[in-house]
Amino acid sequence: MVKYSSALNRTFAALADPTRRRILAHLARGHQRVTHLAERHAMSLPAVSKHLRVLEKAGLLRRRRYGRIHEMRLDAKPLRQAAQWVEEYRKFWQGSLDRLAEYLEKENRPSEKRKTK
């Protein structure tokens, strides 16, 4: 299994907020200026900046500065690590559920040894 890490915790914490997920969806189409992100989300610039800082601390964004212009771009590496973690647990649960289904099928079959009255 993939071990817990503080980076993974920050990734999932950042993804927990729907606004931050929408911001990532916009940035998946290409890098954007912070002011454009604020316009798209009908939020104040400081509110969007707070969300962006959370995403940056999680390593999901990279910021480039051109004077007073701040441009954000997506960094998918933490998302790949989170997907890997989820996949390990999916394999575990899929195997467990498959074994449970086999057991239930076996238990629900009419037994040939049972006597009919």
C-alpha positions as CSV (number, residue, x, y, z in Angstrom):
1,M,0.0,0.0,0.0
2,V,1.0,3.6,-0.5
3,K,2.0,5.2,2.8
4,Y,0.3,8.3,4.1
5,S,2.3,11.5,3.6
6,S,1.7,15.1,4.5
7,A,1.7,15.9,0.7
8,L,-1.1,13.4,0.2
9,N,-3.0,14.9,3.1
10,R,-2.6,18.4,1.6
11,T,-3.8,17.2,-1.8
12,F,-7.0,15.7,-0.5
13,A,-7.6,18.7,1.8
14,A,-7.3,21.0,-1.2
15,L,-9.6,18.8,-3.3
16,A,-12.2,18.7,-0.6
17,D,-13.5,22.2,-1.6
18,P,-15.8,22.4,-4.7
19,T,-14.5,25.9,-5.5
20,R,-10.9,24.6,-5.6
21,R,-11.9,21.7,-7.8
22,R,-13.6,24.1,-10.2
23,I,-10.4,26.3,-10.3
24,L,-8.4,23.2,-11.1
25,A,-10.8,22.3,-13.9
26,H,-10.4,25.7,-15.4
27,L,-6.6,25.5,-15.1
28,A,-6.6,22.0,-16.8
29,R,-7.6,23.8,-20.0
30,G,-4.5,26.1,-19.7
31,H,-2.8,28.6,-17.5
32,Q,-4.7,31.7,-16.5
33,R,-4.3,34.9,-14.7
34,V,-5.6,35.2,-11.1
35,T,-7.9,38.1,-12.2
36,H,-9.5,35.8,-14.8
37,L,-10.1,33.1,-12.3
38,A,-11.7,35.6,-9.9
39,E,-14.1,36.7,-12.7
40,R,-15.1,33.2,-13.6
41,H,-16.0,32.4,-10.0
42,A,-17.8,35.6,-9.1
43,M,-15.5,36.0,-6.1
44,S,-13.4,38.8,-4.9
45,L,-9.7,38.7,-5.7
46,P,-8.7,38.1,-2.0
47,A,-11.1,35.1,-1.8
48,V,-9.7,33.5,-4.9
49,S,-6.2,34.2,-3.7
50,K,-6.9,32.2,-0.5
51,H,-8.1,29.2,-2.5
52,L,-5.0,29.5,-4.8
53,R,-2.7,29.5,-1.8
54,V,-4.2,26.3,-0.5
55,L,-3.8,24.7,-4.0
56,E,-0.2,26.0,-4.2
57,K,0.7,24.6,-0.7
58,A,-0.7,21.2,-1.9
59,G,1.6,21.5,-5.0
60,L,-1.3,21.5,-7.4
61,L,-0.5,24.9,-8.9
62,R,2.6,26.8,-10.0
63,R,2.6,30.6,-10.0
64,R,4.5,32.8,-12.5
65,R,4.8,36.5,-11.9
66,Y,5.2,39.1,-14.6
67,G,5.4,42.3,-12.6
68,R,1.9,42.7,-11.0
69,I,0.4,39.9,-13.1
70,H,0.2,36.5,-11.5
71,E,-0.4,33.6,-13.8
72,M,-1.4,30.1,-12.5
73,R,-0.8,26.8,-14.1
74,L,-1.8,23.3,-13.0
75,D,0.8,20.8,-11.7
76,A,-0.8,17.3,-12.0
77,K,1.9,15.4,-10.1
78,P,0.1,15.4,-6.7
79,L,-3.1,14.3,-8.5
80,R,-1.3,11.3,-9.9
81,Q,0.0,10.4,-6.5
82,A,-3.5,10.7,-5.1
83,A,-4.9,8.6,-7.9
84,Q,-2.2,5.9,-7.1
85,W,-3.3,5.9,-3.5
86,V,-6.9,5.5,-4.4
87,E,-6.1,2.7,-6.9
88,E,-4.3,0.7,-4.2
89,Y,-7.4,0.8,-2.1
90,R,-9.6,0.1,-5.1
91,K,-7.7,-3.1,-5.7
92,F,-8.0,-4.1,-2.1
93,W,-11.7,-3.5,-1.9
94,Q,-12.3,-5.1,-5.3
95,G,-10.5,-8.3,-4.2
96,S,-12.4,-8.3,-0.9
97,L,-15.8,-7.8,-2.7
98,D,-15.0,-10.5,-5.2
99,R,-14.2,-13.0,-2.4
100,L,-17.4,-12.0,-0.6
101,A,-19.4,-12.6,-3.8
102,E,-17.8,-16.1,-4.2
103,Y,-18.6,-16.9,-0.6
104,L,-22.2,-15.8,-0.9
105,E,-22.7,-17.7,-4.2
106,K,-21.3,-20.8,-2.5
107,E,-23.6,-20.4,0.5
108,N,-26.7,-19.8,-1.6
109,R,-26.3,-22.9,-3.7
110,P,-28.6,-25.8,-2.8
111,S,-26.6,-28.4,-1.1
112,E,-26.6,-31.8,-2.7
113,K,-26.1,-33.4,0.7
114,R,-29.3,-32.0,2.1
115,K,-32.2,-34.4,2.3
116,T,-35.5,-33.4,0.8
117,K,-38.5,-34.3,2.8
